[in-house]
Amino acid sequence: MERGRGAERPQPRAVIPEARRLIRMKHARAVRESDPRLGPEVRKVLSLLDAAPQPPGPLGWSAKELAELIVTEPGLTRDPRRVGAALMELREDIRKKAHMSLEDELSDFLGLAGDDRQRQIVARRLGWAGLTREGVRKMEKRVLAPVAGAGAPPFAPALDAALEFLEEAVPGAPAELAHALVDEGILAHQFDLRGLQTAAEVLRRDVPFLLPRPGHASLVLPESSQRLSTTVRRVARRSVEQWGATTCFDVAAKVGKMGGEGIEAAIVLDLLMLLADFQWLDEETGWFWLRSVPRNRLLNQIEKIMAVAPRAPRAVPARRRLPHRG
């Protein structure tokens, strides 16, 4: 008697246990058939099934969903021996990739390009090698096309672990946070957090932190500070419009009265220094101004005085200098 499609077939004892082991894996649900690294192995298992049903969702099959299908409908297995081997291979590769350091994980994604020179150039462009380079966007797009084309965010557990750690650890100094990531075993070596931010954006993750501008702010702040940053900027602009300049301590006090009780002046300072138009007047006492403020009363007064004041001599002889007022 001929077996119909989907009819019950004898299963080698290894197939169902392999499927159940895959179901129990922590990351099995995150690995989907569209994944640029592990997707081919998920699709290989699918190709060995007889008349597999439509995927359960728009993102296609996950490794866990596929293993559950094999357990609940064993008759779909066309070649039990090959299916068991494919499940074991998929499970082992998930395990290996789940234990990679972040550096190895990002290198693995770049490995999709196949060309070592292209990988190195794109790594520098993204800051994954501690450097940056302009003018390689076309190559970057080509190398990362498999990542961008994935239906769901690619499987990147080391990146997820780094982002989760930083979400809890901020605020903090960039160097201290990078060192903490090494201590946690997420990084093998010190890593520029700008490269981590780029990795999150490329692999379609939310970035839970705000990085300081180079040479300005000292702290990495939580992403939730974005709303506070808007308030700080508004208060600072009003103060500069009214007085021409202000201090970070005055801004912190005003923000506190608006509902940000307990906010530290250091946090306000870091938020201010994220602004592109921020400029110190006297860093020791906290005085600053914002260059983009159009109505600056102090600057207007200084310009009026300078317009009517006689020109000062280029050099004043020492005998004519006024004594210092102590």
C-alpha positions in Angstrom: 0.0 0.0 0.0 1.4 3.4 -1.0 1.9 5.9 1.7 0.2 9.3 1.2 1.9 12.6 1.7 2.2 13.3 5.4 1.4 9.7 6.4 3.0 8.3 9.5 6.5 7.0 8.9 8.8 5.1 11.3 11.2 7.5 12.9 14.7 6.6 13.9 15.1 7.1 17.6 17.6 10.0 17.1 15.3 12.3 15.2 12.8 13.2 17.9 15.4 13.6 20.6 17.4 15.9 18.4 14.3 18.0 17.7 13.5 18.2 21.4 17.1 19.2 22.2 16.7 22.1 19.7 13.4 23.1 21.2 15.1 23.4 24.6 17.9 25.7 23.3 17.8 29.2 24.7 18.3 30.9 21.3 16.4 28.5 19.0 13.4 30.9 18.6 15.7 33.8 17.5 17.2 31.8 14.6 15.0 32.1 11.5 15.1 30.9 8.0 15.9 34.4 6.8 18.9 34.7 9.1 22.0 35.6 7.0 24.3 33.2 8.9 22.1 30.3 10.1 19.2 30.6 7.7 20.6 28.2 5.1 20.7 25.5 7.8 17.1 26.1 8.8 16.1 26.0 5.1 18.0 22.8 4.7 15.9 21.1 7.4 12.8 22.5 5.7 13.8 21.1 2.4 14.0 17.6 3.9 10.4 17.7 5.1 7.6 16.3 3.1 4.9 18.9 2.4 5.7 21.3 5.3 2.8 23.6 6.0 3.0 27.4 5.6 5.2 29.2 8.2 3.4 30.3 11.3 4.1 34.0 10.8 5.4 36.6 8.3 9.0 36.2 9.5 9.1 32.5 8.4 10.1 29.5 10.4 12.3 29.7 13.4 14.5 26.8 14.4 12.3 26.2 17.5 9.0 26.2 15.5 10.5 23.9 13.0 11.7 21.4 15.7 8.2 21.6 17.3 6.6 20.8 13.9 8.9 17.7 13.6 7.9 16.5 17.1 4.2 17.0 16.6 4.0 15.8 13.0 6.7 13.2 12.6 5.1 11.9 9.3 6.4 15.0 7.6 10.0 13.7 7.8 11.0 12.4 4.4 14.4 11.1 5.3 14.7 10.6 9.1 18.4 10.0 9.1 19.2 13.1 7.1 16.8 15.2 9.1 18.4 14.1 12.4 21.8 15.0 11.1 20.6 18.4 9.8 19.0 19.1 13.2 22.2 18.2 15.1 24.3 20.4 12.8 21.9 23.3 13.2 21.9 22.9 17.0 25.7 22.8 17.2 26.1 25.9 15.0 23.6 27.8 17.2 25.6 26.8 20.2 28.9 27.9 18.7 27.6 31.2 17.6 25.9 31.8 20.9 29.3 31.6 22.7 31.2 34.0 20.4 32.7 37.2 21.7 31.3 40.3 20.2 34.4 40.8 18.0 34.1 37.3 16.6 30.4 37.7 16.0 30.8 41.0 14.0 33.7 39.4 12.1 31.4 36.5 11.3 28.8 38.8 9.8 31.5 40.5 7.7 32.6 37.0 6.6 29.5 36.9 4.5 31.3 39.0 1.9 33.9 36.4 1.3 36.6 38.9 0.3 39.1 39.7 3.1 40.1 43.1 1.8 36.4 44.2 1.6 35.8 43.0 5.1 38.7 45.0 6.5 37.6 48.2 4.7 34.0 47.9 5.9 35.2 47.0 9.4 37.2 50.3 9.5 34.2 52.2 8.1 31.9 50.9 10.7 34.3 51.4 13.6 34.4 47.7 14.3 38.2 47.8 14.0 38.6 50.9 16.1 39.0 53.2 13.0 36.7 54.9 10.5 37.0 55.6 6.8 34.8 57.5 4.4 34.2 56.7 0.7 33.4 53.0 1.0 29.6 53.2 1.2 29.0 51.3 -2.0 31.2 48.4 -0.8 29.6 48.6 2.7 26.2 48.2 1.1 27.3 45.2 -0.9 29.0 43.4 2.0 26.1 44.0 4.4 23.3 43.2 1.8 22.6 39.8 3.4 22.1 41.4 6.8 19.9 44.2 5.5 17.8 41.7 3.5 16.9 39.5 6.5 13.2 39.4 7.3 13.8 39.5 11.0 16.8 41.1 12.9 19.7 38.8 12.5 20.7 36.4 15.3 23.4 38.3 17.2 23.4 37.1 20.9 26.7 38.7 21.8 25.5 42.1 20.5 22.2 41.6 22.4 24.1 40.8 25.6 26.3 43.9 25.2 23.3 46.2 24.7 21.4 44.7 27.6 24.5 45.1 29.9 24.9 48.8 28.8 21.3 49.5 29.3 21.7 48.6 33.0 25.2 50.1 33.4 24.8 53.6 32.1 25.5 56.4 32.9 29.2 55.8 32.9 32.5 56.8 31.3 33.1 55.2 27.9 36.4 53.6 28.8 35.0 52.2 32.1 32.0 50.7 30.3 34.1 49.1 27.6 36.4 47.6 30.3 33.3 46.3 32.1 32.2 44.5 28.9 35.5 42.8 28.8 35.2 41.8 32.5 31.7 40.3 31.7 33.2 38.2 28.9 31.1 39.9 26.2 34.2 41.5 24.7 37.6 39.9 24.3 39.3 43.2 24.1 38.6 46.9 24.6 36.1 48.0 21.9 35.0 51.5 20.8 31.4 52.0 21.8 30.8 53.9 18.6 31.5 50.7 16.8 28.9 49.0 19.1 26.4 51.7 18.3 27.0 51.2 14.6 26.6 47.4 15.0 23.3 47.9 16.7 22.0 50.1 13.9 23.2 47.8 11.1 21.8 44.7 12.8 18.5 46.5 13.5 18.6 46.8 17.3 17.5 49.7 19.4 20.5 51.6 20.9 19.8 52.1 24.7 22.4 54.8 25.2 23.6 58.2 24.1 27.3 58.5 23.3 29.2 61.8 24.1 30.6 63.9 21.3 34.3 63.3 20.8 36.3 65.6 23.0 33.3 66.9 24.9 31.0 65.1 27.3 32.5 62.5 29.6 29.6 60.1 30.2 27.5 57.6 28.2 23.9 58.3 29.1 20.8 56.2 29.0 18.6 56.6 25.9 15.8 57.8 28.2 17.9 60.9 28.7 16.8 62.0 25.3 13.6 63.5 26.7 15.6 65.1 29.5 18.1 66.4 26.9 15.3 68.3 25.2 14.3 69.9 28.4 17.9 70.9 29.3 18.4 72.4 25.8 15.2 74.4 26.1 16.1 75.8 29.5 19.7 76.6 28.4 18.5 78.4 25.3 16.1 80.6 27.3 18.8 81.5 29.7 21.3 82.4 27.0 18.6 84.4 25.2 17.9 86.4 28.4 21.4 86.8 29.8 23.8 86.0 27.0 25.4 83.2 29.0 24.6 80.9 31.9 26.1 78.1 34.0 25.4 74.4 34.0 24.5 74.7 37.7 21.8 77.3 37.0 20.4 75.1 34.2 20.4 72.1 36.6 18.5 74.1 39.2 15.9 75.2 36.7 15.4 71.7 35.3 15.0 70.4 38.9 12.1 72.9 39.5 10.4 71.6 36.3 10.2 68.1 37.7 13.7 66.7 37.4 14.3 66.7 41.2 17.6 65.3 42.2 19.3 65.7 38.8 23.0 66.0 39.1 24.8 69.0 37.6 27.3 66.5 36.0 24.4 64.8 34.1 23.1 68.2 32.9 26.7 69.1 31.8 27.0 65.9 29.8 23.6 66.6 28.1 24.7 70.1 27.3 28.0 69.0 25.9 26.1 66.7 23.5 24.8 69.9 21.8 26.7 70.9 18.6 26.5 74.6 19.5 27.7 74.3 23.1 30.8 76.4 23.9 32.6 77.1 27.2 33.2 80.6 28.4 34.8 79.6 31.7 35.0 75.8 32.2 36.2 76.1 35.8 33.1 78.1 37.0 30.7 76.4 34.6 29.9 79.4 32.4 28.9 78.6 28.8 26.8 79.9 25.9 25.1 78.4 22.8 26.4 79.8 19.5 23.2 79.2 17.6 21.0 81.4 19.8 20.1 84.3 17.6 19.0 86.8 20.3 21.9 87.1 22.6 21.6 90.3 24.6 25.1 90.2 26.1 26.7 89.7 22.6 24.5 92.5 21.2 25.7 94.9 23.9 29.3 93.9 23.4 29.0 94.5 19.6 27.4 98.0 20.2 30.2 99.0 22.6 32.9 97.8 20.2 31.2 99.7 17.4 31.5 103.1 19.1 34.7 102.5 21.1 37.9 104.0 19.8 40.4 101.6 18.4 42.8 100.4 21.0 46.5 100.8 20.2 48.3 97.7 18.9 50.8 97.8 21.8 50.8 99.7 25.1 54.3 100.7 26.5 55.0 99.1 29.8 55.3 102.5 31.6 51.7 103.4 30.6 50.1 100.2 31.8 47.6 100.6 34.6 48.5 98.8 37.8 46.7 95.5 38.6 43.8 95.9 40.9 44.1 93.3 43.6 
